[in-house]
Amino acid sequence: MGEDKEEGDEDKEEGDEGKEDGDDGDWDIDECPSDFDPDEPCEGTWETGAWCYEGETIWYCEDGSWTNK
């Protein structure tokens, strides 16, 4: 009762600080195609959504090459 919340913070849970509204932390990343070869060149960037996952590894395109750094 005696706790003052800033306007707009009513629905935020503890630990949600720093998250934007609508950002639940989940990313929509597709599984890599069955013929995916990380040694092949790629087009796009991580910013344009050139992402996929293979097992536990997430791959993204950077400067024409797939990387998983």
Rosetta silent file (secondary structure, phi, psi, omega in degrees, C-alpha in Angstrom):
SEQUENCE: MGEDKEEGDEDKEEGDEGKEDGDDGDWDIDECPSDFDPDEPCEGTWETGAWCYEGETIWYCEDGSWTNK
SCORE:     score description
SCORE:     0.000 S_00000001
   1 L     0.000  -44.366 -176.983    0.000    0.000    0.000 S_00000001
   2 L   -81.817    6.053 -177.133    2.684    2.487    0.910 S_00000001
   3 L   -87.426  123.388  178.327    4.654    1.654   -2.225 S_00000001
   4 L   -92.631  127.014  176.177    4.721    4.430   -4.827 S_00000001
   5 L  -110.894  145.708  176.326    4.956    3.275   -8.436 S_00000001
   6 L   -70.396  152.489  178.843    5.758    5.507  -11.339 S_00000001
   7 L   -58.454  132.248  179.552    2.980    6.087  -13.829 S_00000001
   8 L    92.517   -6.592 -178.908    2.896    3.281  -16.411 S_00000001
   9 L   -97.462    5.310 -172.880    4.696    0.778  -14.152 S_00000001
  10 L   -59.273  -37.240 -174.012    1.551   -0.804  -12.712 S_00000001
  11 L   -94.092   -3.413 -176.802    1.762   -3.968  -14.832 S_00000001
  12 L   -78.586  136.239  178.383    5.518   -4.506  -14.708 S_00000001
  13 L   -87.356  159.560  174.431    6.770   -7.481  -12.739 S_00000001
  14 L   -63.566  134.450 -177.659    9.839   -7.459  -10.545 S_00000001
  15 L    95.536   -3.779 -179.864   12.847   -8.237  -12.752 S_00000001
  16 L   -90.964    3.174 -178.539   11.338   -6.588  -15.838 S_00000001
  17 L   -59.459  138.273  177.431   13.455   -3.470  -15.488 S_00000001
  18 L    89.012  -10.004  177.007   15.179   -2.585  -18.745 S_00000001
  19 L   -89.672  140.737  174.743   12.711   -4.485  -20.918 S_00000001
  20 L   -78.108  153.818  175.207   10.680   -2.577  -23.439 S_00000001
  21 L   -58.750  133.323 -179.653    6.921   -3.042  -23.437 S_00000001
  22 L    86.870   -3.882  179.832    6.117   -6.063  -25.584 S_00000001
  23 L   -97.713  102.026 -179.422    9.655   -7.466  -25.241 S_00000001
  24 L   -96.179    6.092  176.785    9.302  -10.856  -23.613 S_00000001
  25 L    86.186  -10.005  178.928   12.894  -11.859  -24.365 S_00000001
  26 L   -87.869  139.635  178.328   11.903  -14.540  -26.884 S_00000001
  27 L  -112.269  145.088  179.499   13.290  -14.330  -30.398 S_00000001
  28 L   -93.383   89.226 -177.881   11.604  -15.819  -33.422 S_00000001
  29 L  -116.285  127.942 -179.212   14.470  -17.847  -34.901 S_00000001
  30 L   -84.499  156.606  173.693   13.804  -20.685  -37.334 S_00000001
  31 E   -68.008  142.989  178.576   15.611  -23.993  -37.452 S_00000001
  32 L   -63.389  146.998  177.372   18.326  -24.062  -40.120 S_00000001
  33 L   -61.742  157.537 -176.856   17.340  -25.873  -43.326 S_00000001
  34 L   -61.326  -26.999  179.307   18.435  -29.497  -43.630 S_00000001
  35 L   -96.550   16.663 -179.270   20.997  -28.529  -46.299 S_00000001
  36 L   -61.569  131.665  177.192   22.445  -25.669  -44.195 S_00000001
  37 L  -132.769  106.340 -177.212   26.228  -25.373  -44.525 S_00000001
  38 L   -64.358  -11.444  176.855   27.851  -22.680  -42.344 S_00000001
  39 L   -83.910  -11.737  177.647   30.898  -22.781  -44.640 S_00000001
  40 L   -80.694  150.638  176.677   28.782  -21.450  -47.539 S_00000001
  41 E   -66.804  158.540  179.621   28.483  -17.668  -48.047 S_00000001
  42 L  -132.280  165.505  176.754   25.318  -15.942  -46.864 S_00000001
  43 L  -121.684  145.102 -179.872   23.351  -12.794  -47.652 S_00000001
  44 L   102.921 -174.682  179.884   21.884  -10.376  -45.154 S_00000001
  45 L  -139.804  171.116  175.191   22.860   -9.438  -41.627 S_00000001
  46 H   -60.636  -27.965 -179.424   21.767  -10.221  -38.099 S_00000001
  47 H   -72.980  -27.084 -178.655   19.795   -6.958  -38.323 S_00000001
  48 H   -95.733    3.769  174.173   17.806   -8.146  -41.347 S_00000001
  49 L    92.599   20.495  176.453   16.935  -11.470  -39.779 S_00000001
  50 L   -81.598   77.005 -176.836   19.493  -13.797  -41.364 S_00000001
  51 E  -132.035  150.882  166.747   19.382  -16.162  -38.361 S_00000001
  52 E  -161.430  164.504  177.606   18.777  -19.855  -37.798 S_00000001
  53 E  -122.499  149.253  178.237   19.548  -22.456  -35.174 S_00000001
  54 E  -135.353  106.907 -173.361   21.068  -25.896  -35.483 S_00000001
  55 L    64.663 -123.320  179.181   20.844  -27.926  -32.283 S_00000001
  56 L   -93.643   -0.108 -173.702   22.025  -25.605  -29.510 S_00000001
  57 E  -100.952  129.576  175.169   23.905  -23.302  -31.914 S_00000001
  58 E  -101.210  125.639  179.391   22.435  -20.066  -33.269 S_00000001
  59 E  -107.709  143.947  174.276   23.928  -18.955  -36.591 S_00000001
  60 E  -143.235  155.885 -177.440   23.688  -15.477  -38.114 S_00000001
  61 E   -88.403  131.173  178.537   25.051  -13.838  -41.228 S_00000001
  62 E  -144.893  118.662  178.907   27.814  -11.274  -40.825 S_00000001
  63 L    54.957   38.792  175.201   29.862   -9.831  -43.690 S_00000001
  64 L    83.468    2.819  179.362   28.845  -12.653  -46.036 S_00000001
  65 E  -129.470  145.725  175.462   29.774  -15.493  -43.655 S_00000001
  66 E   -75.954  138.085  178.337   27.784  -17.493  -41.123 S_00000001
  67 E  -139.194  159.839  178.134   28.999  -17.031  -37.568 S_00000001
  68 L  -136.110   31.823 -179.050   27.892  -18.201  -34.126 S_00000001
  69 L   -64.995    0.000    0.000   29.905  -15.927  -31.834 S_00000001
